[in-house]
């Protein structure tokens, strides 16, 4: 596993210290969890943006989506 160094605002560092102490978890575990969630979300955003930018993408209206979702 690699070691990374980061700088964070004092207030954020204090909150992280407090959360780690209160939960008996390491600060690293909070940072890893947050970064993992961010990277997963960012990956989804990048996929969505690439689809939006695709000139050959097929677009459907909101009404079409509703009709397809609520078919009997």
MOPAC internal coordinates of N, CA, C and O (Angstrom, degrees):
PM7 1SCF
backbone

  N    0.0000 0     0.00 0     0.00 0    0    0    0
  C    1.4518 1     0.00 0     0.00 0    1    0    0
  C    1.5284 1   107.45 1     0.00 0    2    1    0
  O    1.2310 1   120.52 1   -40.06 1    3    2    1
  N    1.3195 1   116.62 1   139.94 1    3    2    1
  C    1.4592 1   121.58 1   179.78 1    5    3    2
  C    1.5182 1   112.10 1   -85.19 1    6    5    3
  O    1.2310 1   121.36 1   -24.39 1    7    6    5
  N    1.2974 1   115.00 1   155.61 1    7    6    5
  C    1.4569 1   121.78 1   174.57 1    9    7    6
  C    1.5167 1   107.43 1  -105.64 1   10    9    7
  O    1.2310 1   120.24 1   -50.12 1   11   10    9
  N    1.3248 1   117.15 1   129.88 1   11   10    9
  C    1.4622 1   123.71 1   177.17 1   13   11   10
  C    1.5164 1   108.30 1  -120.35 1   14   13   11
  O    1.2310 1   120.88 1   -32.46 1   15   14   13
  N    1.2933 1   115.93 1   147.54 1   15   14   13
  C    1.4553 1   121.31 1   176.13 1   17   15   14
  C    1.5095 1   108.04 1  -114.22 1   18   17   15
  O    1.2310 1   119.85 1   -40.83 1   19   18   17
  N    1.3252 1   117.88 1   139.17 1   19   18   17
  C    1.4493 1   120.07 1   177.88 1   21   19   18
  C    1.5141 1   110.37 1  -140.72 1   22   21   19
  O    1.2310 1   121.65 1   -24.89 1   23   22   21
  N    1.2878 1   114.44 1   155.11 1   23   22   21
  C    1.4577 1   121.18 1   175.62 1   25   23   22
  C    1.5240 1   107.15 1  -106.93 1   26   25   23
  O    1.2310 1   121.00 1   -40.26 1   27   26   25
  N    1.3254 1   115.70 1   139.74 1   27   26   25
  C    1.4582 1   119.32 1   177.87 1   29   27   26
  C    1.5223 1   108.39 1  -139.92 1   30   29   27
  O    1.2310 1   121.06 1   -24.10 1   31   30   29
  N    1.3177 1   115.58 1   155.90 1   31   30   29
  C    1.4633 1   119.18 1   178.32 1   33   31   30
  C    1.5309 1   110.81 1   -59.05 1   34   33   31
  O    1.2310 1   121.21 1   -30.19 1   35   34   33
  N    1.3243 1   115.30 1   149.81 1   35   34   33
  C    1.4694 1   120.59 1  -177.80 1   37   35   34
  C    1.5224 1   112.65 1   -55.78 1   38   37   35
  O    1.2310 1   120.31 1   136.44 1   39   38   37
  N    1.3268 1   117.01 1   -43.56 1   39   38   37
  C    1.4623 1   120.11 1  -179.01 1   41   39   38
  C    1.5255 1   111.07 1   -61.25 1   42   41   39
  O    1.2310 1   120.34 1   137.04 1   43   42   41
  N    1.3226 1   116.96 1   -42.96 1   43   42   41
  C    1.4595 1   120.74 1   179.01 1   45   43   42
  C    1.5288 1   110.15 1   -63.84 1   46   45   43
  O    1.2310 1   120.33 1   138.89 1   47   46   45
  N    1.3053 1   116.98 1   -41.11 1   47   46   45
  C    1.4656 1   120.95 1   179.17 1   49   47   46
  C    1.5276 1   111.13 1   -63.63 1   50   49   47
  O    1.2310 1   120.41 1   139.81 1   51   50   49
  N    1.3342 1   116.82 1   -40.19 1   51   50   49
  C    1.4683 1   119.63 1   177.88 1   53   51   50
  C    1.5287 1   110.96 1   -64.61 1   54   53   51
  O    1.2310 1   120.66 1   137.02 1   55   54   53
  N    1.3243 1   116.34 1   -42.98 1   55   54   53
  C    1.4717 1   119.53 1   178.78 1   57   55   54
  C    1.5260 1   110.67 1   -62.57 1   58   57   55
  O    1.2310 1   120.79 1   138.58 1   59   58   57
  N    1.3164 1   116.10 1   -41.42 1   59   58   57
  C    1.4650 1   120.29 1   178.38 1   61   59   58
  C    1.5239 1   110.39 1   -62.96 1   62   61   59
  O    1.2310 1   120.21 1   135.94 1   63   62   61
  N    1.3175 1   117.20 1   -44.06 1   63   62   61
  C    1.4674 1   120.88 1   176.90 1   65   63   62
  C    1.5230 1   111.11 1   -57.77 1   66   65   63
  O    1.2310 1   120.80 1   133.00 1   67   66   65
  N    1.3296 1   116.08 1   -47.00 1   67   66   65
  C    1.4645 1   120.51 1  -178.67 1   69   67   66
  C    1.5224 1   111.80 1   -63.29 1   70   69   67
  O    1.2310 1   120.40 1   135.51 1   71   70   69
  N    1.3350 1   116.84 1   -44.49 1   71   70   69
  C    1.4601 1   119.84 1   179.94 1   73   71   70
  C    1.5228 1   111.37 1   -63.80 1   74   73   71
  O    1.2310 1   120.63 1   137.59 1   75   74   73
  N    1.3108 1   116.40 1   -42.41 1   75   74   73
  C    1.4634 1   120.23 1  -179.39 1   77   75   74
  C    1.5251 1   110.53 1   -63.93 1   78   77   75
  O    1.2310 1   120.95 1   135.85 1   79   78   77
  N    1.3017 1   115.79 1   -44.15 1   79   78   77
  C    1.4724 1   120.15 1  -179.97 1   81   79   78
  C    1.5281 1   110.36 1   -64.45 1   82   81   79
  O    1.2310 1   120.08 1   133.86 1   83   82   81
  N    1.3238 1   117.45 1   -46.14 1   83   82   81
  C    1.4706 1   121.56 1  -176.84 1   85   83   82
  C    1.5281 1   112.36 1   -65.87 1   86   85   83
  O    1.2310 1   120.38 1   146.29 1   87   86   85
  N    1.3147 1   116.89 1   -33.71 1   87   86   85
  C    1.4630 1   120.22 1  -176.15 1   89   87   86
  C    1.5257 1   113.59 1   -98.00 1   90   89   87
  O    1.2310 1   121.38 1   173.58 1   91   90   89
  N    1.3305 1   114.96 1    -6.42 1   91   90   89
  C    1.4627 1   120.78 1  -176.69 1   93   91   90
  C    1.5227 1   111.91 1    59.46 1   94   93   91
  O    1.2310 1   121.67 1  -145.53 1   95   94   93
  N    1.3166 1   114.42 1    34.47 1   95   94   93
  C    1.4672 1   121.15 1   173.72 1   97   95   94
  C    1.5211 1   107.60 1  -111.20 1   98   97   95
  O    1.2310 1   121.28 1   -16.96 1   99   98   97
  N    1.3083 1   115.17 1   163.04 1   99   98   97
  C    1.4597 1   118.30 1   178.38 1  101   99   98
  C    1.5320 1   109.80 1   -82.21 1  102  101   99
  O    1.2310 1   121.55 1   -25.36 1  103  102  101
  N    1.3100 1   114.65 1   154.64 1  103  102  101
  C    1.4651 1   119.30 1   174.84 1  105  103  102
  C    1.5238 1   109.57 1   -62.05 1  106  105  103
  O    1.2310 1   120.75 1   142.39 1  107  106  105
  N    1.3042 1   116.17 1   -37.61 1  107  106  105
  C    1.4678 1   119.89 1   178.78 1  109  107  106
  C    1.5208 1   111.63 1   -59.55 1  110  109  107
  O    1.2310 1   120.12 1   141.38 1  111  110  109
  N    1.3377 1   117.37 1   -38.62 1  111  110  109
  C    1.4673 1   119.16 1  -179.02 1  113  111  110
  C    1.5252 1   111.01 1   -64.75 1  114  113  111
  O    1.2310 1   120.10 1   142.58 1  115  114  113
  N    1.3427 1   117.41 1   -37.42 1  115  114  113
  C    1.4609 1   120.18 1   176.80 1  117  115  114
  C    1.5229 1   111.07 1   -66.93 1  118  117  115
  O    1.2310 1   120.85 1   136.49 1  119  118  117
  N    1.3094 1   115.98 1   -43.51 1  119  118  117
  C    1.4643 1   119.95 1  -179.32 1  121  119  118
  C    1.5183 1   110.64 1   -64.65 1  122  121  119
  O    1.2310 1   120.07 1   136.31 1  123  122  121
  N    1.3252 1   117.46 1   -43.69 1  123  122  121
  C    1.4675 1   120.83 1   178.80 1  125  123  122
  C    1.5294 1   111.38 1   -61.85 1  126  125  123
  O    1.2310 1   120.67 1   136.01 1  127  126  125
  N    1.3199 1   116.32 1   -43.99 1  127  126  125
  C    1.4643 1   120.51 1   179.93 1  129  127  126
  C    1.5305 1   110.95 1   -61.91 1  130  129  127
  O    1.2310 1   120.63 1   134.18 1  131  130  129
  N    1.3174 1   116.40 1   -45.82 1  131  130  129
  C    1.4601 1   120.65 1  -179.25 1  133  131  130
  C    1.5288 1   111.29 1   -65.02 1  134  133  131
  O    1.2310 1   120.52 1   137.57 1  135  134  133
  N    1.3147 1   116.62 1   -42.43 1  135  134  133
  C    1.4617 1   120.43 1  -178.97 1  137  135  134
  C    1.5202 1   111.08 1   -67.90 1  138  137  135
  O    1.2310 1   120.53 1   141.17 1  139  138  137
  N    1.3137 1   116.58 1   -38.83 1  139  138  137
  C    1.4647 1   120.52 1   177.56 1  141  139  138
  C    1.5287 1   110.50 1   -60.54 1  142  141  139
  O    1.2310 1   120.46 1   133.76 1  143  142  141
  N    1.3237 1   116.73 1   -46.24 1  143  142  141
  C    1.4700 1   120.43 1   178.82 1  145  143  142
  C    1.5252 1   110.98 1   -63.27 1  146  145  143
  O    1.2310 1   120.39 1   137.22 1  147  146  145
  N    1.3165 1   116.85 1   -42.78 1  147  146  145
  C    1.4581 1   120.75 1   179.66 1  149  147  146
  C    1.5299 1   110.54 1   -61.41 1  150  149  147
  O    1.2310 1   120.26 1   133.36 1  151  150  149
  N    1.3294 1   117.12 1   -46.64 1  151  150  149
  C    1.4589 1   120.17 1  -177.81 1  153  151  150
  C    1.5214 1   111.81 1   -64.56 1  154  153  151
  O    1.2310 1   120.09 1   141.74 1  155  154  153
  N    1.3304 1   117.43 1   -38.26 1  155  154  153
  C    1.4686 1   120.42 1   176.78 1  157  155  154
  C    1.5236 1   110.44 1   -63.21 1  158  157  155
  O    1.2310 1   120.55 1   133.87 1  159  158  157
  N    1.3293 1   116.55 1   -46.13 1  159  158  157
  C    1.4601 1   120.48 1   179.35 1  161  159  158
  C    1.5175 1   110.88 1   -64.31 1  162  161  159
  O    1.2310 1   120.30 1   138.06 1  163  162  161
  N    1.3163 1   117.03 1   -41.94 1  163  162  161
  C    1.4635 1   120.92 1  -179.00 1  165  163  162
  C    1.5204 1   110.56 1   -64.57 1  166  165  163
  O    1.2310 1   120.10 1   143.27 1  167  166  165
  N    1.3223 1   117.42 1   -36.73 1  167  166  165
  C    1.4597 1   121.30 1   177.31 1  169  167  166
  C    1.5346 1   109.69 1   -61.92 1  170  169  167
  O    1.2310 1   120.55 1   136.62 1  171  170  169
  N    1.3319 1   116.55 1   -43.38 1  171  170  169
  C    1.4675 1   120.19 1   177.44 1  173  171  170
  C    1.5228 1   110.94 1   -61.98 1  174  173  171
  O    1.2310 1   119.94 1   139.40 1  175  174  173
  N    1.3194 1   117.72 1   -40.60 1  175  174  173
  C    1.4701 1   121.81 1   178.75 1  177  175  174
  C    1.5210 1   109.81 1   -62.79 1  178  177  175
  O    1.2310 1   120.15 1   136.06 1  179  178  177
  N    1.3189 1   117.32 1   -43.94 1  179  178  177
  C    1.4681 1   120.69 1  -179.03 1  181  179  178
  C    1.5268 1   110.92 1   -63.85 1  182  181  179
  O    1.2310 1   120.13 1   140.83 1  183  182  181
  N    1.3322 1   117.37 1   -39.17 1  183  182  181
  C    1.4651 1   120.95 1   177.07 1  185  183  182
  C    1.5270 1   109.72 1   -63.14 1  186  185  183
  O    1.2310 1   120.33 1   133.80 1  187  186  185
  N    1.3299 1   116.97 1   -46.20 1  187  186  185
  C    1.4649 1   121.01 1   179.91 1  189  187  186
  C    1.5289 1   110.60 1   -61.84 1  190  189  187
  O    1.2310 1   119.94 1   136.80 1  191  190  189
  N    1.3150 1   117.71 1   -43.20 1  191  190  189
  C    1.4646 1   120.63 1   179.96 1  193  191  190
  C    1.5185 1   111.65 1   -64.68 1  194  193  191
  O    1.2310 1   120.24 1   141.33 1  195  194  193
  N    1.3194 1   117.15 1   -38.67 1  195  194  193
  C    1.4678 1   118.87 1   179.10 1  197  195  194
  C    1.5276 1   110.87 1   -65.90 1  198  197  195
  O    1.2310 1   120.62 1   145.75 1  199  198  197
  N    1.3289 1   116.42 1   -34.25 1  199  198  197
  C    1.4673 1   119.58 1   177.69 1  201  199  198
  C    1.5163 1   111.12 1   -71.03 1  202  201  199
  O    1.2310 1   120.49 1   141.43 1  203  202  201
  N    1.3241 1   116.66 1   -38.57 1  203  202  201
  C    1.4705 1   120.59 1   178.42 1  205  203  202
  C    1.5203 1   110.30 1   -63.85 1  206  205  203
  O    1.2310 1   120.62 1   141.00 1  207  206  205
  N    1.3282 1   116.42 1   -39.00 1  207  206  205
  C    1.4633 1   121.44 1  -177.05 1  209  207  206
  C    1.5189 1   113.22 1   -78.13 1  210  209  207
  O    1.2310 1   120.02 1   169.02 1  211  210  209
  N    1.3249 1   117.57 1   -10.98 1  211  210  209
  C    1.4635 1   121.60 1  -178.45 1  213  211  210
  C    1.5257 1   109.54 1   -69.83 1  214  213  211
  O    1.2310 1   120.02 1   -65.48 1  215  214  213
  N    1.3466 1   117.56 1   114.52 1  215  214  213
  C    1.4626 1   119.65 1  -178.04 1  217  215  214
  C    1.5299 1   113.13 1   -64.96 1  218  217  215
  O    1.2310 1   120.10 1   159.45 1  219  218  217
  N    1.3257 1   117.41 1   -20.55 1  219  218  217
  C    1.4592 1   120.65 1   179.63 1  221  219  218
  C    1.5159 1   113.66 1   -93.99 1  222  221  219
  O    1.2310 1   120.47 1  -173.29 1  223  222  221
  N    1.3262 1   116.71 1     6.71 1  223  222  221
  C    1.4641 1   120.40 1  -177.21 1  225  223  222
  C    1.5227 1   110.51 1   -66.34 1  226  225  223
  O    1.2310 1   120.92 1   -37.75 1  227  226  225
  N    1.3186 1   115.85 1   142.25 1  227  226  225
  C    1.4551 1   121.58 1   176.88 1  229  227  226
  C    1.5258 1   108.12 1   -93.84 1  230  229  227
  O    1.2310 1   120.45 1   -52.14 1  231  230  229
  N    1.3201 1   116.74 1   127.86 1  231  230  229
  C    1.4549 1   122.36 1  -179.70 1  233  231  230
  C    1.5141 1   109.54 1  -107.30 1  234  233  231
  O    1.2310 1   120.65 1   -40.62 1  235  234  233
  N    1.3285 1   116.36 1   139.38 1  235  234  233
  C    1.4597 1   120.23 1   174.91 1  237  235  234
  C    1.5209 1   108.34 1  -125.14 1  238  237  235
  O    1.2310 1   121.38 1   -25.77 1  239  238  237
  N    1.3115 1   114.96 1   154.23 1  239  238  237
  C    1.4611 1   120.03 1  -176.55 1  241  239  238
  C    1.5334 1   110.94 1   -78.09 1  242  241  239
  O    1.2310 1   121.78 1   -15.54 1  243  242  241
  N    1.3144 1   114.20 1   164.46 1  243  242  241
  C    1.4618 1   120.48 1   176.91 1  245  243  242
  C    1.5263 1   109.88 1   -60.09 1  246  245  243
  O    1.2310 1   120.62 1   139.77 1  247  246  245
  N    1.3194 1   116.42 1   -40.23 1  247  246  245
  C    1.4604 1   120.65 1   178.73 1  249  247  246
  C    1.5119 1   112.46 1   -60.25 1  250  249  247
  O    1.2310 1   120.38 1   139.20 1  251  250  249
  N    1.3361 1   116.88 1   -40.80 1  251  250  249
  C    1.4529 1   120.65 1   178.35 1  253  251  250
  C    1.5365 1   111.07 1   -64.44 1  254  253  251
  O    1.2310 1   120.55 1   140.32 1  255  254  253
  N    1.3070 1   116.55 1   -39.68 1  255  254  253
  C    1.4641 1   120.83 1   177.97 1  257  255  254
  C    1.5258 1   109.59 1   -62.51 1  258  257  255
  O    1.2310 1   120.39 1   133.21 1  259  258  257
  N    1.3432 1   116.85 1   -46.79 1  259  258  257
  C    1.4647 1   120.64 1   179.83 1  261  259  258
  C    1.5262 1   111.16 1   -61.04 1  262  261  259
  O    1.2310 1   120.27 1   136.06 1  263  262  261
  N    1.3286 1   117.08 1   -43.94 1  263  262  261
  C    1.4628 1   119.55 1  -179.68 1  265  263  262
  C    1.5337 1   110.30 1   -63.35 1  266  265  263
  O    1.2310 1   119.77 1   138.75 1  267  266  265
  N    1.3180 1   118.04 1   -41.25 1  267  266  265
  C    1.4555 1   121.05 1  -179.34 1  269  267  266
  C    1.5251 1   111.38 1   -68.95 1  270  269  267
  O    1.2310 1   120.12 1   144.22 1  271  270  269
  N    1.3228 1   117.37 1   -35.78 1  271  270  269
  C    1.4672 1   121.25 1  -177.81 1  273  271  270
  C    1.5183 1   112.55 1   -74.79 1  274  273  271
  O    1.2310 1   120.44 1   150.25 1  275  274  273
  N    1.3300 1   116.76 1   -29.75 1  275  274  273
  C    1.4565 1   119.16 1  -173.67 1  277  275  274
  C    1.5222 1   113.05 1  -114.25 1  278  277  275
  O    1.2310 1   120.96 1  -149.74 1  279  278  277
  N    1.3361 1   115.77 1    30.26 1  279  278  277
  C    1.4632 1   119.47 1   174.91 1  281  279  278
  C    1.5045 1   110.62 1   -64.69 1  282  281  279
  O    1.2310 1   120.38 1   -37.88 1  283  282  281
  N    1.2962 1   116.87 1   142.12 1  283  282  281
  C    1.4892 1   121.06 1   177.55 1  285  283  282
  C    1.4955 1   111.16 1   -79.71 1  286  285  283
  O    1.2310 1   120.10 1   180.00 1  287  286  285

